[in-house]
Amino acid sequence: MATLDERLKKTIRQDIQSMHAYAIQNSAGLVKLDAMENPFRLSEALQKELGERLGRVAINRYPVVCVADVITALSTYVKLPAGCKLMLGNGSDELISLLALACDVPGASILAPLPGFVMYEMSAKLQGLKFIGVPLSTNFELDEAAMLAAIEAHRPAITWIAYPNNPTANLFDEGAVERIVAAVGKQNGLVVMDEAYQPFSSRSWMGKVTQHEHVLVMRTLSKFGLAGVRLGYMVGAAALIDEVDKVRPPYNISALNAEATLFALDHADVFAAQAEVLRAERAKLLRLLAEVPGAQPFPSDANMILVRVPDSRKAFEGMRARGVLVKNIEALHPLLKNCLRLTVGTPEENTLMIDALKASL
Protein backbone atom coordinates (compact mmCIF):
# COMPACT_ATOMS: atom_id res chain seq x y z
CA MET A 1 0.00 0.00 0.00
CA ALA A 2 1.35 3.43 -0.94
CA THR A 3 2.46 5.82 1.76
CA LEU A 4 0.67 9.15 2.06
CA ASP A 5 3.72 10.90 0.59
CA GLU A 6 3.63 8.61 -2.45
CA ARG A 7 -0.11 9.10 -2.77
CA LEU A 8 0.23 12.88 -2.67
CA LYS A 9 2.94 12.83 -5.33
CA LYS A 10 0.66 10.79 -7.57
CA THR A 11 -2.61 12.65 -7.02
CA ILE A 12 -1.69 16.30 -6.36
CA ARG A 13 -0.61 18.43 -9.34
CA GLN A 14 3.17 18.87 -9.50
CA ASP A 15 2.89 22.66 -9.81
CA ILE A 16 0.73 22.74 -6.67
CA GLN A 17 3.35 20.71 -4.78
CA SER A 18 5.96 23.29 -5.79
CA MET A 19 3.92 26.24 -4.53
CA HIS A 20 3.94 27.90 -1.12
CA ALA A 21 0.68 28.54 0.73
CA TYR A 22 -0.33 32.16 1.37
CA ALA A 23 1.65 33.16 4.46
CA ILE A 24 -0.11 34.72 7.46
CA GLN A 25 2.01 36.04 10.33
CA ASN A 26 1.35 35.16 13.96
CA SER A 27 0.23 38.41 15.59
CA ALA A 28 -0.61 37.20 19.10
CA GLY A 29 0.36 39.80 21.70
CA LEU A 30 1.56 42.32 19.10
CA VAL A 31 0.31 45.63 17.76
CA LYS A 32 -0.98 44.28 14.44
CA LEU A 33 0.02 46.59 11.58
CA ASP A 34 0.87 44.06 8.88
CA ALA A 35 -2.35 43.38 6.95
CA MET A 36 -3.93 46.75 6.03
CA GLU A 37 -6.94 46.17 8.28
CA ASN A 38 -9.14 48.93 9.65
CA PRO A 39 -7.95 49.12 13.28
CA PHE A 40 -11.21 50.45 14.73
CA ARG A 41 -13.70 48.15 16.45
CA LEU A 42 -17.41 48.87 16.73
CA SER A 43 -18.73 50.82 19.68
CA GLU A 44 -20.55 48.83 22.34
CA ALA A 45 -23.88 50.19 21.13
CA LEU A 46 -23.20 49.07 17.55
CA GLN A 47 -21.87 45.71 18.73
CA LYS A 48 -25.17 45.15 20.52
CA GLU A 49 -27.20 46.21 17.48
CA LEU A 50 -25.20 43.93 15.18
CA GLY A 51 -25.57 41.01 17.59
CA GLU A 52 -29.33 41.44 17.70
CA ARG A 53 -29.54 41.62 13.91
CA LEU A 54 -27.42 38.51 13.45
CA GLY A 55 -29.51 36.70 16.03
CA ARG A 56 -32.61 37.21 13.90
CA VAL A 57 -31.04 35.76 10.73
CA ALA A 58 -32.71 32.57 9.47
CA ILE A 59 -29.54 30.48 9.39
CA ASN A 60 -31.64 27.37 8.69
CA ARG A 61 -32.28 28.68 5.16
CA TYR A 62 -29.98 29.16 2.20
CA PRO A 63 -29.03 32.82 1.67
CA VAL A 64 -31.14 34.10 -1.22
CA VAL A 65 -33.18 37.17 -0.33
CA CYS A 66 -30.49 38.61 1.98
CA VAL A 67 -27.84 38.36 -0.76
CA ALA A 68 -30.17 40.09 -3.22
CA ASP A 69 -30.63 42.80 -0.59
CA VAL A 70 -26.85 43.23 -0.34
CA ILE A 71 -26.56 43.62 -4.12
CA THR A 72 -29.32 46.25 -4.06
CA ALA A 73 -27.76 48.12 -1.13
CA LEU A 74 -24.25 48.06 -2.59
CA SER A 75 -25.56 49.17 -5.99
CA THR A 76 -27.05 52.22 -4.30
CA TYR A 77 -23.93 52.81 -2.20
CA VAL A 78 -21.54 52.84 -5.20
CA LYS A 79 -24.04 54.69 -7.44
CA LEU A 80 -24.05 51.82 -9.92
CA PRO A 81 -23.51 53.22 -13.44
CA ALA A 82 -26.28 52.76 -16.00
CA GLY A 83 -26.09 49.50 -17.94
CA CYS A 84 -23.94 47.83 -15.27
CA LYS A 85 -24.45 45.01 -12.79
CA LEU A 86 -22.80 44.08 -9.50
CA MET A 87 -21.81 40.58 -8.36
CA LEU A 88 -20.56 39.38 -4.98
CA GLY A 89 -17.62 37.24 -3.96
CA ASN A 90 -16.45 35.67 -0.71
CA GLY A 91 -13.85 38.39 -0.46
CA SER A 92 -12.24 39.78 -3.60
CA ASP A 93 -9.94 36.72 -3.58
CA GLU A 94 -12.84 34.57 -4.77
CA LEU A 95 -13.67 37.06 -7.52
CA ILE A 96 -10.05 36.90 -8.72
CA SER A 97 -10.30 33.11 -8.93
CA LEU A 98 -13.69 33.22 -10.65
CA LEU A 99 -12.36 35.56 -13.33
CA ALA A 100 -9.45 33.22 -14.04
CA LEU A 101 -11.89 30.33 -14.29
CA ALA A 102 -14.29 32.19 -16.58
CA CYS A 103 -11.50 33.35 -18.91
CA ASP A 104 -9.70 29.99 -19.15
CA VAL A 105 -9.93 29.62 -22.93
CA PRO A 106 -7.18 27.75 -24.84
CA GLY A 107 -3.96 29.76 -24.89
CA ALA A 108 -5.25 32.43 -22.49
CA SER A 109 -2.88 34.39 -20.25
CA ILE A 110 -3.11 36.88 -17.41
CA LEU A 111 -0.92 39.98 -17.13
CA ALA A 112 -0.16 42.27 -14.20
CA PRO A 113 2.51 44.75 -13.10
CA LEU A 114 5.01 43.53 -10.50
CA PRO A 115 5.34 43.90 -7.61
CA GLY A 116 1.59 43.54 -7.17
CA PHE A 117 -1.03 41.55 -5.29
CA VAL A 118 0.17 37.96 -5.13
CA MET A 119 -3.27 36.47 -5.80
CA TYR A 120 -3.26 37.62 -9.45
CA GLU A 121 -0.36 35.30 -10.24
CA MET A 122 -1.52 32.54 -7.91
CA SER A 123 -5.03 32.43 -9.38
CA ALA A 124 -3.59 32.25 -12.91
CA LYS A 125 -1.29 29.36 -12.02
CA LEU A 126 -3.95 27.47 -10.09
CA GLN A 127 -6.15 27.66 -13.17
CA GLY A 128 -3.30 26.52 -15.41
CA LEU A 129 -3.03 29.86 -17.18
CA LYS A 130 0.17 31.58 -18.23
CA PHE A 131 1.06 34.57 -16.07
CA ILE A 132 3.03 37.53 -17.43
CA GLY A 133 4.50 39.89 -14.86
CA VAL A 134 5.76 43.28 -16.05
CA PRO A 135 8.15 45.00 -13.61
CA LEU A 136 7.33 48.52 -12.45
CA SER A 137 9.89 51.30 -12.75
CA THR A 138 12.31 51.92 -9.90
CA ASN A 139 9.93 54.54 -8.46
CA PHE A 140 7.04 52.03 -8.68
CA GLU A 141 5.30 53.60 -11.67
CA LEU A 142 3.95 51.60 -14.59
CA ASP A 143 6.54 50.90 -17.26
CA GLU A 144 4.14 51.93 -19.99
CA ALA A 145 6.31 50.86 -22.91
CA ALA A 146 6.90 47.42 -21.38
CA MET A 147 3.20 47.01 -20.55
CA LEU A 148 2.11 47.93 -24.07
CA ALA A 149 4.71 45.59 -25.59
CA ALA A 150 3.56 42.72 -23.36
CA ILE A 151 -0.08 43.35 -24.25
CA GLU A 152 0.79 43.32 -27.96
CA ALA A 153 2.89 40.16 -27.65
CA HIS A 154 0.68 38.09 -25.33
CA ARG A 155 -2.85 39.44 -25.91
CA PRO A 156 -3.83 38.67 -22.28
CA ALA A 157 -7.39 37.67 -21.46
CA ILE A 158 -7.14 39.66 -18.20
CA THR A 159 -4.89 42.60 -17.31
CA TRP A 160 -4.87 43.48 -13.61
CA ILE A 161 -4.27 47.03 -12.41
CA ALA A 162 -4.37 47.52 -8.65
CA TYR A 163 -5.62 51.06 -8.07
CA PRO A 164 -3.84 51.95 -5.78
CA ASN A 165 -1.25 49.21 -5.94
CA ASN A 166 -0.42 46.68 -3.24
CA PRO A 167 2.23 46.61 -1.79
CA THR A 168 3.57 49.93 -3.10
CA ALA A 169 0.43 51.93 -2.11
CA ASN A 170 0.65 54.37 -5.02
CA LEU A 171 -1.82 55.33 -7.74
CA PHE A 172 -0.36 54.87 -11.21
CA ASP A 173 -0.15 57.72 -13.71
CA GLU A 174 -3.65 58.22 -15.11
CA GLY A 175 -2.52 58.81 -18.68
CA ALA A 176 -0.53 55.58 -18.72
CA VAL A 177 -3.50 53.66 -17.30
CA GLU A 178 -5.82 55.09 -19.97
CA ARG A 179 -3.47 54.06 -22.76
CA ILE A 180 -3.06 50.56 -21.35
CA VAL A 181 -6.84 50.19 -21.08
CA ALA A 182 -7.18 51.25 -24.72
CA ALA A 183 -4.49 48.80 -25.84
CA VAL A 184 -6.16 45.88 -24.04
CA GLY A 185 -9.47 46.86 -25.60
CA LYS A 186 -7.99 46.61 -29.08
CA GLN A 187 -6.78 43.09 -28.26
CA ASN A 188 -10.27 42.04 -27.05
CA GLY A 189 -9.09 41.46 -23.48
CA LEU A 190 -10.45 42.56 -20.12
CA VAL A 191 -8.98 45.05 -17.66
CA VAL A 192 -9.78 44.72 -13.95
CA MET A 193 -9.26 47.77 -11.76
CA ASP A 194 -8.72 46.39 -8.27
CA GLU A 195 -9.87 49.18 -5.96
CA ALA A 196 -9.42 47.32 -2.68
CA TYR A 197 -8.16 50.52 -1.02
CA GLN A 198 -10.85 52.81 -2.44
CA PRO A 199 -11.84 54.30 0.99
CA PHE A 200 -8.39 55.91 1.14
CA SER A 201 -7.84 56.72 -2.54
CA SER A 202 -8.17 60.06 -4.30
CA ARG A 203 -9.32 58.50 -7.60
CA SER A 204 -11.65 55.75 -8.84
CA TRP A 205 -12.62 54.14 -12.14
CA MET A 206 -16.21 53.41 -11.09
CA GLY A 207 -17.57 56.36 -13.05
CA LYS A 208 -15.66 55.34 -16.20
CA VAL A 209 -17.00 51.80 -16.53
CA THR A 210 -19.73 52.85 -18.96
CA GLN A 211 -17.08 54.35 -21.27
CA HIS A 212 -15.09 51.08 -21.41
CA GLU A 213 -17.20 47.91 -21.68
CA HIS A 214 -14.11 45.73 -21.24
CA VAL A 215 -13.23 47.27 -17.84
CA LEU A 216 -14.37 45.79 -14.52
CA VAL A 217 -14.02 47.50 -11.14
CA MET A 218 -13.45 45.22 -8.16
CA ARG A 219 -13.61 46.25 -4.52
CA THR A 220 -13.65 44.62 -1.11
CA LEU A 221 -15.25 45.60 2.18
CA SER A 222 -12.15 44.37 4.03
CA LYS A 223 -10.51 47.81 4.03
CA PHE A 224 -13.88 49.49 4.58
CA GLY A 225 -13.80 47.85 8.01
CA LEU A 226 -15.17 44.33 7.49
CA ALA A 227 -12.06 42.19 6.97
CA GLY A 228 -13.64 39.46 9.10
CA VAL A 229 -16.83 39.41 7.04
CA ARG A 230 -15.18 38.41 3.74
CA LEU A 231 -17.20 40.21 1.12
CA GLY A 232 -15.98 41.53 -2.21
CA TYR A 233 -17.90 42.90 -5.17
CA MET A 234 -17.31 43.58 -8.83
CA VAL A 235 -19.01 46.01 -11.20
CA GLY A 236 -19.06 45.96 -14.99
CA ALA A 237 -21.22 45.90 -18.09
CA ALA A 238 -24.30 43.80 -17.39
CA ALA A 239 -23.61 41.27 -20.16
CA LEU A 240 -20.04 40.77 -18.91
CA ILE A 241 -21.06 40.33 -15.27
CA ASP A 242 -23.75 37.86 -16.34
CA GLU A 243 -21.12 35.64 -17.96
CA VAL A 244 -18.66 35.72 -15.04
CA ASP A 245 -21.51 35.12 -12.59
CA LYS A 246 -22.19 31.74 -14.23
CA VAL A 247 -19.06 30.25 -12.57
CA ARG A 248 -19.87 31.61 -9.12
CA PRO A 249 -20.74 28.83 -6.66
CA PRO A 250 -24.35 28.94 -5.46
CA TYR A 251 -24.80 30.49 -2.03
CA ASN A 252 -21.19 31.71 -1.89
CA ILE A 253 -22.11 34.50 0.55
CA SER A 254 -23.36 33.38 3.95
CA ALA A 255 -26.52 34.85 5.45
CA LEU A 256 -24.54 36.13 8.45
CA ASN A 257 -22.02 37.89 6.20
CA ALA A 258 -24.84 39.38 4.15
CA GLU A 259 -26.59 40.73 7.26
CA ALA A 260 -23.31 42.14 8.64
CA THR A 261 -22.78 43.92 5.33
CA LEU A 262 -26.28 45.41 5.36
CA PHE A 263 -25.64 46.56 8.93
CA ALA A 264 -22.38 48.23 7.91
CA LEU A 265 -24.00 50.01 4.97
CA ASP A 266 -26.73 51.27 7.30
CA HIS A 267 -23.90 52.83 9.33
CA ALA A 268 -21.69 53.87 6.41
CA ASP A 269 -21.14 57.26 8.06
CA VAL A 270 -19.33 55.57 10.97
CA PHE A 271 -16.93 53.78 8.63
CA ALA A 272 -16.45 56.93 6.53
CA ALA A 273 -15.40 58.80 9.67
CA GLN A 274 -12.90 56.04 10.47
CA ALA A 275 -11.45 56.30 6.95
CA GLU A 276 -11.11 60.06 7.39
CA VAL A 277 -9.08 59.52 10.57
CA LEU A 278 -6.86 56.98 8.81
CA ARG A 279 -6.22 59.34 5.88
CA ALA A 280 -5.16 62.04 8.33
CA GLU A 281 -2.95 59.55 10.19
CA ARG A 282 -1.39 58.49 6.87
CA ALA A 283 -0.43 62.09 6.12
CA LYS A 284 1.06 62.44 9.61
CA LEU A 285 3.00 59.18 9.27
CA LEU A 286 4.43 60.23 5.91
CA ARG A 287 5.71 63.47 7.46
CA LEU A 288 7.21 61.67 10.47
CA LEU A 289 8.81 58.92 8.38
CA ALA A 290 10.46 61.53 6.16
CA GLU A 291 12.24 62.81 9.27
CA VAL A 292 13.54 59.40 10.38
CA PRO A 293 17.23 59.00 9.45
CA GLY A 294 17.67 56.01 7.14
CA ALA A 295 13.96 55.71 6.25
CA GLN A 296 12.65 56.47 2.76
CA PRO A 297 8.82 56.52 2.62
CA PHE A 298 7.00 56.41 -0.73
CA PRO A 299 3.75 58.21 -1.64
CA SER A 300 0.56 56.44 -0.57
CA ASP A 301 -3.11 56.52 -1.57
CA ALA A 302 -3.95 53.50 0.59
CA ASN A 303 -4.01 52.65 4.30
CA MET A 304 -0.42 51.45 4.13
CA ILE A 305 2.97 53.05 3.55
CA LEU A 306 5.94 51.49 1.80
CA VAL A 307 9.23 52.48 3.40
CA ARG A 308 12.79 51.50 2.48
CA VAL A 309 15.32 51.11 5.29
CA PRO A 310 19.01 50.12 5.35
CA ASP A 311 18.22 46.56 6.53
CA SER A 312 14.56 45.52 6.40
CA ARG A 313 15.09 42.18 8.14
CA LYS A 314 16.86 43.80 11.06
CA ALA A 315 14.23 46.56 11.30
CA PHE A 316 11.36 44.05 11.09
CA GLU A 317 12.81 41.85 13.84
CA GLY A 318 13.60 44.89 15.98
CA MET A 319 10.04 46.20 15.68
CA ARG A 320 8.56 42.81 16.47
CA ALA A 321 10.79 42.53 19.54
CA ARG A 322 9.30 45.87 20.62
CA GLY A 323 5.76 44.57 20.20
CA VAL A 324 4.89 45.95 16.75
CA LEU A 325 4.18 43.66 13.79
CA VAL A 326 4.63 45.04 10.27
CA LYS A 327 5.45 43.28 7.00
CA ASN A 328 8.93 42.71 5.60
CA ILE A 329 8.24 42.42 1.88
CA GLU A 330 11.69 42.51 0.33
CA ALA A 331 11.40 38.85 -0.71
CA LEU A 332 8.37 39.58 -2.90
CA HIS A 333 10.33 41.26 -5.71
CA PRO A 334 13.85 42.64 -6.35
CA LEU A 335 12.42 46.18 -6.59
CA LEU A 336 11.34 45.87 -2.94
CA LYS A 337 14.83 45.31 -1.53
CA ASN A 338 14.96 46.43 2.12
CA CYS A 339 11.32 47.52 2.06
CA LEU A 340 8.78 47.32 4.88
CA ARG A 341 5.03 47.76 4.45
CA LEU A 342 3.45 49.62 7.34
CA THR A 343 -0.32 49.57 7.93
CA VAL A 344 -1.83 52.86 9.07
CA GLY A 345 -3.31 52.22 12.51
CA THR A 346 -4.93 54.25 15.26
CA PRO A 347 -3.08 57.36 16.47
CA GLU A 348 -1.81 55.40 19.47
CA GLU A 349 -0.67 52.44 17.37
CA ASN A 350 1.10 54.73 14.90
CA THR A 351 3.05 56.37 17.70
CA LEU A 352 4.18 52.95 18.90
CA MET A 353 5.09 51.98 15.34
CA ILE A 354 7.21 55.07 14.68
CA ASP A 355 8.98 54.71 18.05
CA ALA A 356 9.69 51.02 17.37
CA LEU A 357 11.01 51.77 13.87
CA LYS A 358 13.32 54.52 15.15
CA ALA A 359 14.66 52.23 17.86
CA SER A 360 15.13 49.39 15.37
CA LEU A 361 17.16 51.52 12.96
C-alpha positions in Angstrom: 0.0 0.0 0.0 1.3 3.4 -0.9 2.5 5.8 1.8 0.7 9.2 2.1 3.7 10.9 0.6 3.6 8.6 -2.4 -0.1 9.1 -2.8 0.2 12.9 -2.7 2.9 12.8 -5.3 0.7 10.8 -7.6 -2.6 12.6 -7.0 -1.7 16.3 -6.4 -0.6 18.4 -9.3 3.2 18.9 -9.5 2.9 22.7 -9.8 0.7 22.7 -6.7 3.4 20.7 -4.8 6.0 23.3 -5.8 3.9 26.2 -4.5 3.9 27.9 -1.1 0.7 28.5 0.7 -0.3 32.2 1.4 1.6 33.2 4.5 -0.1 34.7 7.5 2.0 36.0 10.3 1.4 35.2 14.0 0.2 38.4 15.6 -0.6 37.2 19.1 0.4 39.8 21.7 1.6 42.3 19.1 0.3 45.6 17.8 -1.0 44.3 14.4 0.0 46.6 11.6 0.9 44.1 8.9 -2.3 43.4 6.9 -3.9 46.8 6.0 -6.9 46.2 8.3 -9.1 48.9 9.6 -8.0 49.1 13.3 -11.2 50.4 14.7 -13.7 48.1 16.5 -17.4 48.9 16.7 -18.7 50.8 19.7 -20.5 48.8 22.3 -23.9 50.2 21.1 -23.2 49.1 17.5 -21.9 45.7 18.7 -25.2 45.2 20.5 -27.2 46.2 17.5 -25.2 43.9 15.2 -25.6 41.0 17.6 -29.3 41.4 17.7 -29.5 41.6 13.9 -27.4 38.5 13.4 -29.5 36.7 16.0 -32.6 37.2 13.9 -31.0 35.8 10.7 -32.7 32.6 9.5 -29.5 30.5 9.4 -31.6 27.4 8.7 -32.3 28.7 5.2 -30.0 29.2 2.2 -29.0 32.8 1.7 -31.1 34.1 -1.2 -33.2 37.2 -0.3 -30.5 38.6 2.0 -27.8 38.4 -0.8 -30.2 40.1 -3.2 -30.6 42.8 -0.6 -26.9 43.2 -0.3 -26.6 43.6 -4.1 -29.3 46.3 -4.1 -27.8 48.1 -1.1 -24.2 48.1 -2.6 -25.6 49.2 -6.0 -27.0 52.2 -4.3 -23.9 52.8 -2.2 -21.5 52.8 -5.2 -24.0 54.7 -7.4 -24.0 51.8 -9.9 -23.5 53.2 -13.4 -26.3 52.8 -16.0 -26.1 49.5 -17.9 -23.9 47.8 -15.3 -24.5 45.0 -12.8 -22.8 44.1 -9.5 -21.8 40.6 -8.4 -20.6 39.4 -5.0 -17.6 37.2 -4.0 -16.5 35.7 -0.7 -13.8 38.4 -0.5 -12.2 39.8 -3.6 -9.9 36.7 -3.6 -12.8 34.6 -4.8 -13.7 37.1 -7.5 -10.1 36.9 -8.7 -10.3 33.1 -8.9 -13.7 33.2 -10.7 -12.4 35.6 -13.3 -9.4 33.2 -14.0 -11.9 30.3 -14.3 -14.3 32.2 -16.6 -11.5 33.3 -18.9 -9.7 30.0 -19.2 -9.9 29.6 -22.9 -7.2 27.7 -24.8 -4.0 29.8 -24.9 -5.2 32.4 -22.5 -2.9 34.4 -20.3 -3.1 36.9 -17.4 -0.9 40.0 -17.1 -0.2 42.3 -14.2 2.5 44.7 -13.1 5.0 43.5 -10.5 5.3 43.9 -7.6 1.6 43.5 -7.2 -1.0 41.6 -5.3 0.2 38.0 -5.1 -3.3 36.5 -5.8 -3.3 37.6 -9.4 -0.4 35.3 -10.2 -1.5 32.5 -7.9 -5.0 32.4 -9.4 -3.6 32.2 -12.9 -1.3 29.4 -12.0 -4.0 27.5 -10.1 -6.2 27.7 -13.2 -3.3 26.5 -15.4 -3.0 29.9 -17.2 0.2 31.6 -18.2 1.1 34.6 -16.1 3.0 37.5 -17.4 4.5 39.9 -14.9 5.8 43.3 -16.0 8.1 45.0 -13.6 7.3 48.5 -12.5 9.9 51.3 -12.8 12.3 51.9 -9.9 9.9 54.5 -8.5 7.0 52.0 -8.7 5.3 53.6 -11.7 3.9 51.6 -14.6 6.5 50.9 -17.3 4.1 51.9 -20.0 6.3 50.9 -22.9 6.9 47.4 -21.4 3.2 47.0 -20.5 2.1 47.9 -24.1 4.7 45.6 -25.6 3.6 42.7 -23.4 -0.1 43.3 -24.2 0.8 43.3 -28.0 2.9 40.2 -27.6 0.7 38.1 -25.3 -2.9 39.4 -25.9 -3.8 38.7 -22.3 -7.4 37.7 -21.5 -7.1 39.7 -18.2 -4.9 42.6 -17.3 -4.9 43.5 -13.6 -4.3 47.0 -12.4 -4.4 47.5 -8.7 -5.6 51.1 -8.1 -3.8 51.9 -5.8 -1.3 49.2 -5.9 -0.4 46.7 -3.2 2.2 46.6 -1.8 3.6 49.9 -3.1 0.4 51.9 -2.1 0.7 54.4 -5.0 -1.8 55.3 -7.7 -0.4 54.9 -11.2 -0.1 57.7 -13.7 -3.6 58.2 -15.1 -2.5 58.8 -18.7 -0.5 55.6 -18.7 -3.5 53.7 -17.3 -5.8 55.1 -20.0 -3.5 54.1 -22.8 -3.1 50.6 -21.4 -6.8 50.2 -21.1 -7.2 51.2 -24.7 -4.5 48.8 -25.8 -6.2 45.9 -24.0 -9.5 46.9 -25.6 -8.0 46.6 -29.1 -6.8 43.1 -28.3 -10.3 42.0 -27.0 -9.1 41.5 -23.5 -10.5 42.6 -20.1 -9.0 45.1 -17.7 -9.8 44.7 -14.0 -9.3 47.8 -11.8 -8.7 46.4 -8.3 -9.9 49.2 -6.0 -9.4 47.3 -2.7 -8.2 50.5 -1.0 -10.9 52.8 -2.4 -11.8 54.3 1.0 -8.4 55.9 1.1 -7.8 56.7 -2.5 -8.2 60.1 -4.3 -9.3 58.5 -7.6 -11.6 55.7 -8.8 -12.6 54.1 -12.1 -16.2 53.4 -11.1 -17.6 56.4 -13.1 -15.7 55.3 -16.2 -17.0 51.8 -16.5 -19.7 52.9 -19.0 -17.1 54.3 -21.3 -15.1 51.1 -21.4 -17.2 47.9 -21.7 -14.1 45.7 -21.2 -13.2 47.3 -17.8 -14.4 45.8 -14.5 -14.0 47.5 -11.1 -13.4 45.2 -8.2 -13.6 46.3 -4.5 -13.6 44.6 -1.1 -15.2 45.6 2.2 -12.1 44.4 4.0 -10.5 47.8 4.0 -13.9 49.5 4.6 -13.8 47.9 8.0 -15.2 44.3 7.5 -12.1 42.2 7.0 -13.6 39.5 9.1 -16.8 39.4 7.0 -15.2 38.4 3.7 -17.2 40.2 1.1 -16.0 41.5 -2.2 -17.9 42.9 -5.2 -17.3 43.6 -8.8 -19.0 46.0 -11.2 -19.1 46.0 -15.0 -21.2 45.9 -18.1 -24.3 43.8 -17.4 -23.6 41.3 -20.2 -20.0 40.8 -18.9 -21.1 40.3 -15.3 -23.7 37.9 -16.3 -21.1 35.6 -18.0 -18.7 35.7 -15.0 -21.5 35.1 -12.6 -22.2 31.7 -14.2 -19.1 30.3 -12.6 -19.9 31.6 -9.1 -20.7 28.8 -6.7 -24.4 28.9 -5.5 -24.8 30.5 -2.0 -21.2 31.7 -1.9 -22.1 34.5 0.6 -23.4 33.4 4.0 -26.5 34.9 5.4 -24.5 36.1 8.4 -22.0 37.9 6.2 -24.8 39.4 4.2 -26.6 40.7 7.3 -23.3 42.1 8.6 -22.8 43.9 5.3 -26.3 45.4 5.4 -25.6 46.6 8.9 -22.4 48.2 7.9 -24.0 50.0 5.0 -26.7 51.3 7.3 -23.9 52.8 9.3 -21.7 53.9 6.4 -21.1 57.3 8.1 -19.3 55.6 11.0 -16.9 53.8 8.6 -16.4 56.9 6.5 -15.4 58.8 9.7 -12.9 56.0 10.5 -11.4 56.3 6.9 -11.1 60.1 7.4 -9.1 59.5 10.6 -6.9 57.0 8.8 -6.2 59.3 5.9 -5.2 62.0 8.3 -2.9 59.6 10.2 -1.4 58.5 6.9 -0.4 62.1 6.1 1.1 62.4 9.6 3.0 59.2 9.3 4.4 60.2 5.9 5.7 63.5 7.5 7.2 61.7 10.5 8.8 58.9 8.4 10.5 61.5 6.2 12.2 62.8 9.3 13.5 59.4 10.4 17.2 59.0 9.5 17.7 56.0 7.1 14.0 55.7 6.2 12.6 56.5 2.8 8.8 56.5 2.6 7.0 56.4 -0.7 3.8 58.2 -1.6 0.6 56.4 -0.6 -3.1 56.5 -1.6 -4.0 53.5 0.6 -4.0 52.7 4.3 -0.4 51.4 4.1 3.0 53.1 3.5 5.9 51.5 1.8 9.2 52.5 3.4 12.8 51.5 2.5 15.3 51.1 5.3 19.0 50.1 5.4 18.2 46.6 6.5 14.6 45.5 6.4 15.1 42.2 8.1 16.9 43.8 11.1 14.2 46.6 11.3 11.4 44.1 11.1 12.8 41.9 13.8 13.6 44.9 16.0 10.0 46.2 15.7 8.6 42.8 16.5 10.8 42.5 19.5 9.3 45.9 20.6 5.8 44.6 20.2 4.9 45.9 16.7 4.2 43.7 13.8 4.6 45.0 10.3 5.4 43.3 7.0 8.9 42.7 5.6 8.2 42.4 1.9 11.7 42.5 0.3 11.4 38.9 -0.7 8.4 39.6 -2.9 10.3 41.3 -5.7 13.8 42.6 -6.3 12.4 46.2 -6.6 11.3 45.9 -2.9 14.8 45.3 -1.5 15.0 46.4 2.1 11.3 47.5 2.1 8.8 47.3 4.9 5.0 47.8 4.4 3.4 49.6 7.3 -0.3 49.6 7.9 -1.8 52.9 9.1 -3.3 52.2 12.5 -4.9 54.2 15.3 -3.1 57.4 16.5 -1.8 55.4 19.5 -0.7 52.4 17.4 1.1 54.7 14.9 3.1 56.4 17.7 4.2 52.9 18.9 5.1 52.0 15.3 7.2 55.1 14.7 9.0 54.7 18.0 9.7 51.0 17.4 11.0 51.8 13.9 13.3 54.5 15.2 14.7 52.2 17.9 15.1 49.4 15.4 17.2 51.5 13.0 
